[in-house]
Amino acid sequence: MFKTGDVVRLKSGGPTMTVQRLVGDEGHPSFRMIDNILKAQKGCRNGDPICQWFSDNDLKSDTFRVEMLERVAEKQ
């Protein structure tokens, strides 16, 4: 549904975020280890987006369920 680089927002509102990568999308062993932790601790599934956004000047990152997000229309 989403891919790396997509601009998304929570359906309930909030800041725009950029999809950094998808859980289970990378083959590198360190990503697999991180993904397994996300699955165990947060209930993430393969395909759930890991998003980044700025809050003031601080870069934030979190993982969201696909159902919680919507794609933001690109600027024309």
N, C-alpha and C positions, 0 to 999 in steps of 0.2 A: 504494500500500500504506500509506504513512504520510502524514500531513498536518501542516502547521504547528500546533504546540501539543501534539502527541502526546508522551506521556512514554514513553521507551524505555530499554533497557539492552542492552549487548552480551550476546550469547548465552552468552559465557564468564564473565559476571559484571561487577562493577564498579558505579560510581555510576549512579543514574538520571539521565537527560539529557532535555532538552526539544528537540524538533525546531524549529529556528529558521526554516528554509525548506528547499526542495528544490532541488537543482541543476537549472537549466533552467526553473524555475517562475516566474521573475520576468522581466518584459519590459524593465526599466530598463537602459539601456546599461552602467552601471557593474556591474550584476549579471551581465550577459552576459560582460563582460570577465573578471570574477572566475571565473565558471563555466568559461570557456575555459582559464584558467590552471589551475584544479583538474583539469580533464580532461587537460591536457597533463602536468602534474607528478605527479598522484596517480592517474591512471587512472579518475577519477570518471566516472559516466554520468548522463544526465538521470534525475531521480527519486531519486538518492542523497541522503539527509538530511544537512544541516549541523546539528549538534547543539551545545547549550550545556549546561554543568554547572558546579557549584562544587566546587573542591578547596580546603578550608579556606575562606578568604575570597576566593580568586582565581577569577574567571570564566574558564573554559576553553571552547574551541570547536574542533571538528574535523569533518571529513566522513567518513562511513562508507558502506560498501556496504550496500545493503538487506539482503542475505543475512546480514550480521553482527549484525543487531539484532532484538529482539523487543519488542513493545508491553508495557508494564507495566500491570497491571490497575488501574483507577481505584479510589480509596478509596470505600467505601460510607458 
